[in-house]
Amino acid sequence: MIELDSVTRSFQVGDQWVRALRGVSVTIATGEFVSIMGPSGSGKSTLLNLLGLLDRPDSGLYRIDGLDVTALTEAEAARVRREKIGFVFQFFHLVPRLSAADNVALPMMLAGVQPAERRERVVRLLADVGLTQRASHLPAQLSGGQLQRVAIARAMSMNPSLLLADEPTGNLDRSTGREVLALLEELNRRGTTLIVVTHDQEIGARAGRRIAMEDGHVVADSCPSGARP
């Protein structure tokens, strides 16, 4: 369960302050598929960064499974992020010199997962995204859709309960984007809470819930706060 209560966030740009989030309150139940939509500058990417513990609010509370993560130290926040949250980005962010398998294994290696378990998980994850035959390929040898599949496998390597995706189909053609979206939907059906920031109306329509943002506010929510999928 995710709970945001009156969350604000401002940034200084030059000599001006930009109020990116203005008292956002929202509750997202475990297992939901939520799209966050809105024009550029609406606050949706700032919200995603806060949800992923990559940033902290200026005020308000953020709870994950009842834990107030706004009060955590940097080390404690990093542990929660590692154990509970996976990230998928528009530009993939794979390590160019590492193979697909090694990119998937990297978070597990950093977390101290034992080599035998790492290898077992990598085999399973690459099979799940249909890339068993591409395990030894470098990112430069993969298509855009394959790169995003590797990124999704990497995001799921620590078995997160929450998957955050920032424009996951933004760099893909329509057909490949639909394949990636189908993969994300399958992860959601297995129980992973999925939150996607997107401009893509098709993704918004396929999400079980759509949150619209404008000028740092939630201006529309297709489901009552806290509704279960």
Secondary structure as the mmCIF struct_conf table of DSSP 4:
data_model
#
loop_
_struct_conf.conf_type_id
_struct_conf.id
_struct_conf.beg_label_comp_id
_struct_conf.beg_label_asym_id
_struct_conf.beg_label_seq_id
_struct_conf.end_label_comp_id
_struct_conf.end_label_asym_id
_struct_conf.end_label_seq_id
STRN STRN1 ILE A 2 VAL A 13
TURN_TY1_P TURN_TY1_P1 GLY A 14 ASP A 15
STRN STRN2 GLN A 16 ILE A 28
TURN_TY1_P TURN_TY1_P2 THR A 30 GLY A 31
STRN STRN3 PHE A 33 MET A 37
TURN_TY1_P TURN_TY1_P3 SER A 40 GLY A 41
BEND BEND1 SER A 42 GLY A 43
HELX_RH_AL_P HELX_RH_AL_P1 LYS A 44 LEU A 51
TURN_TY1_P TURN_TY1_P4 GLY A 52 LEU A 53
BEND BEND2 LEU A 54 ASP A 55
BEND BEND3 ASP A 58 ASP A 58
STRN STRN4 SER A 59 ILE A 64
TURN_TY1_P TURN_TY1_P5 ASP A 65 GLY A 66
STRN STRN5 LEU A 67 ASP A 68
HELX_RH_3T_P HELX_RH_3T_P1 VAL A 69 ALA A 71
HELX_RH_AL_P HELX_RH_AL_P2 GLU A 74 LYS A 84
STRN STRN6 ILE A 85 PHE A 89
TURN_TY1_P TURN_TY1_P6 GLN A 90 PHE A 91
TURN_TY1_P TURN_TY1_P7 PRO A 96 ARG A 97
BEND BEND4 LEU A 98 LEU A 98
HELX_RH_AL_P HELX_RH_AL_P3 ALA A 100 ALA A 111
TURN_TY1_P TURN_TY1_P8 GLY A 112 GLY A 112
HELX_RH_AL_P HELX_RH_AL_P4 PRO A 115 ASP A 128
TURN_TY1_P TURN_TY1_P9 VAL A 129 GLY A 130
HELX_RH_3T_P HELX_RH_3T_P2 THR A 132 ARG A 134
TURN_TY1_P TURN_TY1_P10 ALA A 135 SER A 136
HELX_RH_3T_P HELX_RH_3T_P3 PRO A 139 GLN A 141
BEND BEND5 LEU A 142 LEU A 142
HELX_RH_AL_P HELX_RH_AL_P5 GLY A 144 ALA A 155
TURN_TY1_P TURN_TY1_P11 MET A 156 MET A 158
BEND BEND6 SER A 161 SER A 161
STRN STRN7 LEU A 162 ASP A 166
BEND BEND7 GLU A 167 GLU A 167
TURN_TY1_P TURN_TY1_P12 PRO A 168 ASN A 171
BEND BEND8 LEU A 172 LEU A 172
HELX_RH_AL_P HELX_RH_AL_P6 ARG A 174 ARG A 189
TURN_TY1_P TURN_TY1_P13 ARG A 190 GLY A 191
STRN STRN8 THR A 193 VAL A 197
BEND BEND9 HIS A 199 HIS A 199
HELX_RH_AL_P HELX_RH_AL_P7 GLN A 201 ARG A 206
BEND BEND10 ALA A 207 GLY A 208
STRN STRN9 ARG A 209 GLU A 214
TURN_TY1_P TURN_TY1_P14 ASP A 215 GLY A 216
STRN STRN10 HIS A 217 ASP A 221
BEND BEND11 SER A 222 CYS A 223
TURN_TY1_P TURN_TY1_P15 SER A 225 GLY A 226
#
